Amino acid sequence: MSHNNTTGTRRGPIVSSEHLSRSAEELSEFEFGLIIASHAFQRWMARCMTAAGLPELNSLDVLVLHSVNHRKRAKRQADICLVLNVEETHTVSYALKKLGKLELVESERHGKETFFRTTEKGRQACHGYAEIREACLVDSLSTLGVERKDLHHIAASLRAISGLYDQAARSAASL
């Protein structure tokens, strides 16, 4: 969608790489939206956790902590990577070690498998994060005209699109 600026000339969509938008302008505009949304979300996670009292956690650490805490069941590293769609397993391994040193998660061995679960301190950190998220973010959605029920459709679309990008990545790897 083009907009007129104050001089009356037409501007194209906002994209990060004009050379990629020649044949798929809408896709380039969408990708730029993903880029800035991803960076804003990562910044939000780290700052929200800082407000919850853990300034040493980065966005991946926060994601891993919440994943381990999910449904209050112990998780294997491989399952955490799968759910978060993280290919670089060493980054999740590092995050788990960091969370362990901060006494937010603990590990237990079952045969050859190591499982991770949140400690009481980890559960409290997740609870604090949730309270700050509620106070700072949840009600703000209505200012955009986004209803909570609309988020289901948006989330489903993002998951479907991520599948397309995963398939495209596999195709590109075989070229």
N, C-alpha and C positions, 0 to 999 in steps of 0.2 A: 504494500500500500504506500503510495507516494503522498507527500505532504507539501504544502506550499510554505516557504519560509517568508520572512518579512520583506524580501525583495521581489517576491512573486515568482521566483524560479522554482522549478520542480526539483525535489530531491528524491533519490531512490531510497530503498530500505537501508537500515543501519546494519552493516556487515563488518566482520573483522578483516576479511580478505577479499577485496573487490575482484581479484583475478579468479576466484572460485565461484563468483556469483553470475558469471556470464550466461551459463546454460541452466542454472538452477537458483535463481535469485531468492526464491522463497526458502529453499533449503539453507542457503547461506545466512539468511536473516534468522532462521530458526536456530542454526548452529551457534550464531553469535549470542542469541538469547540463552542457550544452554551454557555457553562459556561463562557469561557474567552471572547467571543464576548459580552455577556450580561454585564459583569463587565466593559469591555472597553467602551461600549455604555453608561452605567450609569455614568462612570467617565467623559466621553466626555460631556454629557449633563450638568453636574454640572460645569465643567470648562468652557464650552462655555458660560453658563449663567453668570458665574463669570466675564468673559471677557466682557460681555454685561452690567456689572455693578451691578449684583445681586448675590453676593457671598453667601448669606444666603439660597439660594434655593438648595435643593438636587434633585436627578434625578426624583423622583416621583412628587415633586412640579413642576418641569419643564414640565413633561408630562401632568399634570393636567392643568397647565396654557395654554399650546398649545391646549389641548382638548377644554377648555372653549373658546379659541379664534377662534377655527375652524369654518369657514363659518359665523363668526360674528353673531351667534345666541345664545341666552341664553340657558343654558343646566341645566338639573336636575342632582343631584349627582348620582342617579341611572344610568342615561344614560352615564355619564362619566365613572363609574365603568364598565359598560357593554362594552363600546367601548375599554377601556384599558385592559379588561379582569382581573380586580382586584376584588378578592373575599373578601378581608379584607376591607370592606367599611369604617371602622373607619380611615384607613390611608388616604383615599381620603378626608374624612371629615376634618381631621387635616390639610391636605394640603390646602384645600379651606379656612379654618380659617386663616392659615398663610398667604396665598395670599391676603386675605381680609385685614389683619392687615398691610400688605405692600402696600395697596391701588392698587393692581394689578387686583383684581376682586371685583365685588360688587354683592350683592344678592338682589333679589326682590321676594316678595311673591305673588303668584296667587292662591288664595284659600288656600288649604292645602299644596301646592307644593312650594318649594323654587327653584328659577332659578338663575344661576350664569352667569355673562357676564364679559368680560374684560373691564377695565377702559382704558382711554387714555394712562395712564402709563403702563398698562399691554400690550396694543397693541404695544407701543413703545419698550417694553422689547422683545416681540416676533419678532419684526422687527430687532432689534439689534442682536438677536440670529441668525436670518436667514442670516444676512450679514456676521457674523463671520463664520457660517457654510459654506457659499458659498466660502469664502476666504480660509478656512483651510481644508475643507473636500471634496467638490464636485469635484474639478479637480483632486484630489488625486486618485480617483477611476480609472482613466485611467492608472495610473502606475501599477495597478494590472491586467490590461487587461480586466477590467469589463466595458462594455459599459453601458451607462445609460439605454438603452432599455433592457439589460439583467437583470436589477434590478427588472423589472416587474415579470419575471419568478421566480427569487429567492424569492421575497416577497410572491408570490402565493404559492410556495412550503413551506415556513415557516408558512404561515397561515394554510395550510392543515395539516402540521405536528403538529401544536399546537392543532388542533382539535383532532388528534390521542392521544396526551398526555392528553387532557381534558377527552376524553372517557376512557382512561386507568385509570385516577384518579377516575372517577365515579365507574369504575369496582372495583378498589382497595378499595374504601370506603365501598363497599357492601360485602367485604370478611369477 
